[in-house]
Amino acid sequence: MSVLLLLVLISIPTVFSLEKCIKPYPEMKIFTNMRLCSGVFELNKGIKIANSNINLDCNGAVLKGNFENTGIQAEKVSNITIKNCHIMFFRTGIRLKEVSKATIKENALLRNWYGILLEKVTNSALINQDTSYKNPVLAFNSKNNAISSYNRFIEGDFCKENYCNRERSFVEFYEGYAKPEKKKHKKSLKDILLEEILKLI
């Protein structure tokens, strides 16, 4: 029994390290949680999040444009997360329109004309973006959003109705307030397997 238990425990990390990834392609639409494959991808037109309650993990993928269009966009959705993306050479890196409860986290938005464009966005959190070039964040009719950025200072009228240049801890706390469902932790498959194995000992 102990040998079998050891073999099962050793195999668990291997199983979880083989999580499926998807290669992005131009005009890709995302309808479910997705993890992109790492690598460099030439996209003349970017990705669109087409549903609410979506978690997009770019897994370090580099999305390269041709100084036109948008790298990742979402419109009329809520409760989405975009993280770990490297987006470069687009007119706009990330564009959100009529979106609420979004988390934009740990992305590198390099050499885009606009890093992040917000239009009628509310109750969202932008956490530690690496933004450069012309305009790190441009916003219209957006309020009650919290922003931390570790290499660009955000200023202007936008900051009158939003929380600009805050510490990461504040923005993460605000994210939890705006998206309380994130506090619900479901058991992972790994935890369930370990519990069942321990019952056999």
Contacts in CASP RR format, 6 or more apart in sequence:
PFRMAT RR
TARGET T0000
AUTHOR 0000-0000-0000
METHOD contacts of the structure
MODEL  1
MSVLLLLVLISIPTVFSLEKCIKPYPEMKIFTNMRLCSGVFELNKGIKIA
NSNINLDCNGAVLKGNFENTGIQAEKVSNITIKNCHIMFFRTGIRLKEVS
KATIKENALLRNWYGILLEKVTNSALINQDTSYKNPVLAFNSKNNAISSY
NRFIEGDFCKENYCNRERSFVEFYEGYAKPEKKKHKKSLKDILLEEILKL
I
1 200 0 8 1.000
1 201 0 8 1.000
5 197 0 8 1.000
5 200 0 8 1.000
5 201 0 8 1.000
8 193 0 8 1.000
8 197 0 8 1.000
9 194 0 8 1.000
9 197 0 8 1.000
12 190 0 8 1.000
12 193 0 8 1.000
12 194 0 8 1.000
16 189 0 8 1.000
16 190 0 8 1.000
19 35 0 8 1.000
20 35 0 8 1.000
21 35 0 8 1.000
21 36 0 8 1.000
21 37 0 8 1.000
21 38 0 8 1.000
21 59 0 8 1.000
22 34 0 8 1.000
22 35 0 8 1.000
22 36 0 8 1.000
22 37 0 8 1.000
23 36 0 8 1.000
23 37 0 8 1.000
23 41 0 8 1.000
24 36 0 8 1.000
24 37 0 8 1.000
24 41 0 8 1.000
24 43 0 8 1.000
24 46 0 8 1.000
24 47 0 8 1.000
24 61 0 8 1.000
24 63 0 8 1.000
25 41 0 8 1.000
25 43 0 8 1.000
26 43 0 8 1.000
26 44 0 8 1.000
26 45 0 8 1.000
26 46 0 8 1.000
27 45 0 8 1.000
27 46 0 8 1.000
27 48 0 8 1.000
28 46 0 8 1.000
28 47 0 8 1.000
28 48 0 8 1.000
29 47 0 8 1.000
29 48 0 8 1.000
29 50 0 8 1.000
30 47 0 8 1.000
30 48 0 8 1.000
30 49 0 8 1.000
30 50 0 8 1.000
30 51 0 8 1.000
30 54 0 8 1.000
30 56 0 8 1.000
31 50 0 8 1.000
31 51 0 8 1.000
31 54 0 8 1.000
32 51 0 8 1.000
32 54 0 8 1.000
33 54 0 8 1.000
33 55 0 8 1.000
33 56 0 8 1.000
34 54 0 8 1.000
34 55 0 8 1.000
34 56 0 8 1.000
34 57 0 8 1.000
35 57 0 8 1.000
35 59 0 8 1.000
36 56 0 8 1.000
36 57 0 8 1.000
36 58 0 8 1.000
36 59 0 8 1.000
36 60 0 8 1.000
36 61 0 8 1.000
36 85 0 8 1.000
37 59 0 8 1.000
37 61 0 8 1.000
38 59 0 8 1.000
38 60 0 8 1.000
38 61 0 8 1.000
39 60 0 8 1.000
39 61 0 8 1.000
39 62 0 8 1.000
40 61 0 8 1.000
40 62 0 8 1.000
40 64 0 8 1.000
41 61 0 8 1.000
41 62 0 8 1.000
41 63 0 8 1.000
41 64 0 8 1.000
42 64 0 8 1.000
42 65 0 8 1.000
43 63 0 8 1.000
43 64 0 8 1.000
43 65 0 8 1.000
43 71 0 8 1.000
44 65 0 8 1.000
44 66 0 8 1.000
44 68 0 8 1.000
44 69 0 8 1.000
45 69 0 8 1.000
46 63 0 8 1.000
46 65 0 8 1.000
46 69 0 8 1.000
46 70 0 8 1.000
46 71 0 8 1.000
46 72 0 8 1.000
46 73 0 8 1.000
46 90 0 8 1.000
47 56 0 8 1.000
47 63 0 8 1.000
47 71 0 8 1.000
47 72 0 8 1.000
47 73 0 8 1.000
48 72 0 8 1.000
48 73 0 8 1.000
48 74 0 8 1.000
48 75 0 8 1.000
49 56 0 8 1.000
49 72 0 8 1.000
49 73 0 8 1.000
49 74 0 8 1.000
49 77 0 8 1.000
49 80 0 8 1.000
49 82 0 8 1.000
50 77 0 8 1.000
51 77 0 8 1.000
52 77 0 8 1.000
52 78 0 8 1.000
52 79 0 8 1.000
52 80 0 8 1.000
53 78 0 8 1.000
53 79 0 8 1.000
53 80 0 8 1.000
54 77 0 8 1.000
54 79 0 8 1.000
54 80 0 8 1.000
54 81 0 8 1.000
55 80 0 8 1.000
55 81 0 8 1.000
55 83 0 8 1.000
56 72 0 8 1.000
56 80 0 8 1.000
56 81 0 8 1.000
56 82 0 8 1.000
56 83 0 8 1.000
56 85 0 8 1.000
57 81 0 8 1.000
57 83 0 8 1.000
57 84 0 8 1.000
58 82 0 8 1.000
58 83 0 8 1.000
58 84 0 8 1.000
58 85 0 8 1.000
58 86 0 8 1.000
58 107 0 8 1.000
59 84 0 8 1.000
60 84 0 8 1.000
60 85 0 8 1.000
60 86 0 8 1.000
61 84 0 8 1.000
61 85 0 8 1.000
61 86 0 8 1.000
62 86 0 8 1.000
62 87 0 8 1.000
62 88 0 8 1.000
63 71 0 8 1.000
63 72 0 8 1.000
63 85 0 8 1.000
63 86 0 8 1.000
63 87 0 8 1.000
63 88 0 8 1.000
63 90 0 8 1.000
64 88 0 8 1.000
64 89 0 8 1.000
65 71 0 8 1.000
65 88 0 8 1.000
65 89 0 8 1.000
65 90 0 8 1.000
66 89 0 8 1.000
67 89 0 8 1.000
67 90 0 8 1.000
67 91 0 8 1.000
67 113 0 8 1.000
68 90 0 8 1.000
68 91 0 8 1.000
69 90 0 8 1.000
69 91 0 8 1.000
69 92 0 8 1.000
70 90 0 8 1.000
70 91 0 8 1.000
70 92 0 8 1.000
70 93 0 8 1.000
70 94 0 8 1.000
70 95 0 8 1.000
70 117 0 8 1.000
71 87 0 8 1.000
71 90 0 8 1.000
71 92 0 8 1.000
71 93 0 8 1.000
71 94 0 8 1.000
71 95 0 8 1.000
71 112 0 8 1.000
72 82 0 8 1.000
72 85 0 8 1.000
72 87 0 8 1.000
72 93 0 8 1.000
72 94 0 8 1.000
72 95 0 8 1.000
73 92 0 8 1.000
73 94 0 8 1.000
73 95 0 8 1.000
73 96 0 8 1.000
73 97 0 8 1.000
74 80 0 8 1.000
74 82 0 8 1.000
74 95 0 8 1.000
74 96 0 8 1.000
74 97 0 8 1.000
74 99 0 8 1.000
74 102 0 8 1.000
75 96 0 8 1.000
75 97 0 8 1.000
75 98 0 8 1.000
75 99 0 8 1.000
76 97 0 8 1.000
76 98 0 8 1.000
76 99 0 8 1.000
77 99 0 8 1.000
78 99 0 8 1.000
78 100 0 8 1.000
78 101 0 8 1.000
78 102 0 8 1.000
79 100 0 8 1.000
79 101 0 8 1.000
79 102 0 8 1.000
79 179 0 8 1.000
79 181 0 8 1.000
80 99 0 8 1.000
80 101 0 8 1.000
80 102 0 8 1.000
80 103 0 8 1.000
81 102 0 8 1.000
81 103 0 8 1.000
81 104 0 8 1.000
81 105 0 8 1.000
82 94 0 8 1.000
82 102 0 8 1.000
82 103 0 8 1.000
82 104 0 8 1.000
82 105 0 8 1.000
82 107 0 8 1.000
83 103 0 8 1.000
83 104 0 8 1.000
83 105 0 8 1.000
83 106 0 8 1.000
83 107 0 8 1.000
84 105 0 8 1.000
84 106 0 8 1.000
84 107 0 8 1.000
85 94 0 8 1.000
85 107 0 8 1.000
85 108 0 8 1.000
86 107 0 8 1.000
86 108 0 8 1.000
86 110 0 8 1.000
87 93 0 8 1.000
87 94 0 8 1.000
87 107 0 8 1.000
87 108 0 8 1.000
87 109 0 8 1.000
87 110 0 8 1.000
87 112 0 8 1.000
87 115 0 8 1.000
88 108 0 8 1.000
88 109 0 8 1.000
88 110 0 8 1.000
88 111 0 8 1.000
88 112 0 8 1.000
89 111 0 8 1.000
89 112 0 8 1.000
90 112 0 8 1.000
90 113 0 8 1.000
91 112 0 8 1.000
91 113 0 8 1.000
91 114 0 8 1.000
92 112 0 8 1.000
92 113 0 8 1.000
92 114 0 8 1.000
92 115 0 8 1.000
92 116 0 8 1.000
92 117 0 8 1.000
93 109 0 8 1.000
93 112 0 8 1.000
93 114 0 8 1.000
93 115 0 8 1.000
93 116 0 8 1.000
93 117 0 8 1.000
94 104 0 8 1.000
94 107 0 8 1.000
94 109 0 8 1.000
94 115 0 8 1.000
94 116 0 8 1.000
94 117 0 8 1.000
95 114 0 8 1.000
95 116 0 8 1.000
95 117 0 8 1.000
95 119 0 8 1.000
96 102 0 8 1.000
96 104 0 8 1.000
96 116 0 8 1.000
96 117 0 8 1.000
96 118 0 8 1.000
96 119 0 8 1.000
96 121 0 8 1.000
96 124 0 8 1.000
97 119 0 8 1.000
97 120 0 8 1.000
97 121 0 8 1.000
98 119 0 8 1.000
98 120 0 8 1.000
98 121 0 8 1.000
99 120 0 8 1.000
99 121 0 8 1.000
99 122 0 8 1.000
99 124 0 8 1.000
100 121 0 8 1.000
100 122 0 8 1.000
100 123 0 8 1.000
100 124 0 8 1.000
101 123 0 8 1.000
101 124 0 8 1.000
101 178 0 8 1.000
101 179 0 8 1.000
102 121 0 8 1.000
102 124 0 8 1.000
102 125 0 8 1.000
103 124 0 8 1.000
103 125 0 8 1.000
103 127 0 8 1.000
103 175 0 8 1.000
103 179 0 8 1.000
104 116 0 8 1.000
104 124 0 8 1.000
104 125 0 8 1.000
104 126 0 8 1.000
104 127 0 8 1.000
104 129 0 8 1.000
105 125 0 8 1.000
105 126 0 8 1.000
105 127 0 8 1.000
105 128 0 8 1.000
106 127 0 8 1.000
106 128 0 8 1.000
106 129 0 8 1.000
107 129 0 8 1.000
107 130 0 8 1.000
108 129 0 8 1.000
108 130 0 8 1.000
109 115 0 8 1.000
109 116 0 8 1.000
109 129 0 8 1.000
109 130 0 8 1.000
109 131 0 8 1.000
109 132 0 8 1.000
109 136 0 8 1.000
110 130 0 8 1.000
110 131 0 8 1.000
110 132 0 8 1.000
110 133 0 8 1.000
111 132 0 8 1.000
111 133 0 8 1.000
112 133 0 8 1.000
112 134 0 8 1.000
113 133 0 8 1.000
113 134 0 8 1.000
113 135 0 8 1.000
114 134 0 8 1.000
114 135 0 8 1.000
114 138 0 8 1.000
115 129 0 8 1.000
115 131 0 8 1.000
115 133 0 8 1.000
115 135 0 8 1.000
115 136 0 8 1.000
115 137 0 8 1.000
115 138 0 8 1.000
116 126 0 8 1.000
116 129 0 8 1.000
116 131 0 8 1.000
116 136 0 8 1.000
116 137 0 8 1.000
116 138 0 8 1.000
117 138 0 8 1.000
117 139 0 8 1.000
118 124 0 8 1.000
118 137 0 8 1.000
118 138 0 8 1.000
118 139 0 8 1.000
118 140 0 8 1.000
118 142 0 8 1.000
118 145 0 8 1.000
119 139 0 8 1.000
119 140 0 8 1.000
119 141 0 8 1.000
119 142 0 8 1.000
120 140 0 8 1.000
120 141 0 8 1.000
120 142 0 8 1.000
121 139 0 8 1.000
121 142 0 8 1.000
121 145 0 8 1.000
122 142 0 8 1.000
122 143 0 8 1.000
122 144 0 8 1.000
122 145 0 8 1.000
123 144 0 8 1.000
123 145 0 8 1.000
123 178 0 8 1.000
124 145 0 8 1.000
124 146 0 8 1.000
124 178 0 8 1.000
125 145 0 8 1.000
125 146 0 8 1.000
125 147 0 8 1.000
125 171 0 8 1.000
125 172 0 8 1.000
125 174 0 8 1.000
125 175 0 8 1.000
125 178 0 8 1.000
126 137 0 8 1.000
126 145 0 8 1.000
126 146 0 8 1.000
126 147 0 8 1.000
126 148 0 8 1.000
126 149 0 8 1.000
126 171 0 8 1.000
127 148 0 8 1.000
127 168 0 8 1.000
127 171 0 8 1.000
127 172 0 8 1.000
127 175 0 8 1.000
128 148 0 8 1.000
128 149 0 8 1.000
128 150 0 8 1.000
128 168 0 8 1.000
129 136 0 8 1.000
129 149 0 8 1.000
130 150 0 8 1.000
130 151 0 8 1.000
131 137 0 8 1.000
131 149 0 8 1.000
131 151 0 8 1.000
131 152 0 8 1.000
132 151 0 8 1.000
132 152 0 8 1.000
136 149 0 8 1.000
136 152 0 8 1.000
136 154 0 8 1.000
137 147 0 8 1.000
137 149 0 8 1.000
137 154 0 8 1.000
137 158 0 8 1.000
139 145 0 8 1.000
139 158 0 8 1.000
139 162 0 8 1.000
142 158 0 8 1.000
142 161 0 8 1.000
142 162 0 8 1.000
143 161 0 8 1.000
143 162 0 8 1.000
144 161 0 8 1.000
144 162 0 8 1.000
144 178 0 8 1.000
145 162 0 8 1.000
145 163 0 8 1.000
146 162 0 8 1.000
146 163 0 8 1.000
146 166 0 8 1.000
146 170 0 8 1.000
146 171 0 8 1.000
146 174 0 8 1.000
146 175 0 8 1.000
147 154 0 8 1.000
147 162 0 8 1.000
147 163 0 8 1.000
147 164 0 8 1.000
147 165 0 8 1.000
147 166 0 8 1.000
147 171 0 8 1.000
148 165 0 8 1.000
148 166 0 8 1.000
148 167 0 8 1.000
148 168 0 8 1.000
148 170 0 8 1.000
148 171 0 8 1.000
149 165 0 8 1.000
153 165 0 8 1.000
154 164 0 8 1.000
154 165 0 8 1.000
155 164 0 8 1.000
155 165 0 8 1.000
158 164 0 8 1.000
159 165 0 8 1.000
163 170 0 8 1.000
163 171 0 8 1.000
163 174 0 8 1.000
166 174 0 8 1.000
175 182 0 8 1.000
176 182 0 8 1.000
176 183 0 8 1.000
END
